[in-house]
C-alpha cells in the first residue's frame, strides 16, 4: 500500500444489551438538500394513525450506501429463502372501495 492511500480502519459496533428493538412496517422518507429523514412507523389495523417509532437522519451519500447494502442483503436472503413477494401499492380509493363491485348491467 502506498503512503498516499488512506488506511481502512476496522469499525466495531457495540450493541447495548438493553437496546429495544422496534418493529416498523411503514416508512416516511423526506429530504432536504443535505439530508434524508427516514421516519419508521408502525401501522396497526385497529389504529387510524401510524405511530412513528424511530427517526433516522443521514446524508444522501450514506442513504445511497444503505440502499446498496440493503439490496445486497435482500438478494442474499432471496437466494437462501426464496423470492420475496410484495403486493402492488394501493391507492386510498382502492382501499376504500375495494369491496364495491359495479353491477353487471352497467
C-alpha positions in Angstrom: 0.0 0.0 0.0 1.4 3.4 -0.9 1.7 6.2 1.6 -1.0 8.1 -0.4 -3.8 5.6 0.3 -5.7 6.1 3.5 -5.7 3.1 5.8 -9.0 1.3 6.4 -9.9 1.0 10.0 -11.8 -1.8 11.5 -15.1 -0.5 12.9 -16.6 -2.4 15.8 -20.2 -1.9 16.7 -21.3 -2.1 20.3 -24.9 -3.1 20.7 -26.1 -2.4 24.3 -27.8 -5.5 25.9 -30.8 -3.3 26.9 -31.3 -1.9 23.4 -35.0 -2.0 22.5 -35.8 -3.4 19.0 -38.7 -1.6 17.4 -41.0 -3.0 14.7 -41.8 -0.9 11.7 -44.0 -1.8 8.8 -44.0 1.6 7.1 -41.6 4.4 6.4 -42.0 8.0 5.5 -39.0 9.5 3.7 -38.4 13.2 3.3 -35.4 15.1 2.1 -33.6 18.4 2.3 -30.6 19.3 0.0 -28.2 17.8 2.5 -30.2 15.2 4.5 -32.6 12.3 4.1 -35.0 11.8 7.0 -36.4 8.3 7.5 -39.4 8.0 9.9 -40.1 4.4 10.7 -43.7 3.8 11.7 -45.9 1.0 12.9 -49.3 0.6 11.4 -51.8 -1.4 13.3 -55.2 -2.5 11.9 -57.1 -1.0 14.9 -55.3 2.4 14.9 -56.3 5.2 12.4 -52.8 6.7 12.6 -49.3 5.3 12.0 -47.1 5.7 15.1 -43.6 6.8 14.3 -41.2 4.6 16.3 -37.9 6.0 15.2 -36.3 8.7 13.1 -33.0 8.4 11.3 -31.3 11.3 9.6 -28.4 10.7 7.2 -26.6 12.3 4.3 -27.8 11.4 0.8 -24.4 9.6 0.3 -24.9 7.5 3.4 -28.5 6.8 2.4 -27.3 5.5 -1.0 -24.7 3.3 0.7 -27.5 2.0 3.0 -29.7 1.3 -0.1 -27.0 -0.6 -1.9 -26.2 -2.6 1.3 -29.9 -3.5 1.8 -30.1 -4.6 -1.9 -27.1 -7.0 -1.5 -28.6 -8.4 1.8 -32.1 -8.9 0.2 -30.6 -10.6 -2.8 -28.7 -13.0 -0.5 -31.8 -13.5 1.6 -33.8 -14.5 -1.6 -31.1 -16.9 -2.7 -31.4 -18.7 0.7 -35.1 -18.4 1.3 -36.9 -17.7 -2.0 -38.3 -14.7 -3.7 -39.9 -12.1 -1.5 -43.4 -11.3 -2.9 -44.6 -7.7 -2.4 -48.1 -6.6 -3.2 -48.5 -3.7 -5.5 -49.2 -0.5 -3.6 -52.9 0.5 -3.5 -54.4 4.0 -3.6 -56.7 5.3 -0.9 -59.6 4.9 -3.4 -58.7 1.2 -3.8 -58.6 0.7 -0.1 -62.0 2.5 0.5 -63.9 1.0 -2.4 -62.3 -2.4 -3.0 -65.4 -4.2 -1.7 -67.8 -2.3 -4.0 -68.3 -4.1 -7.4 -70.1 -2.5 -10.3 -73.4 -4.1 -11.3 -73.1 -6.5 -14.2 -75.7 -4.4 -16.3 -73.6 -1.2 -16.1 
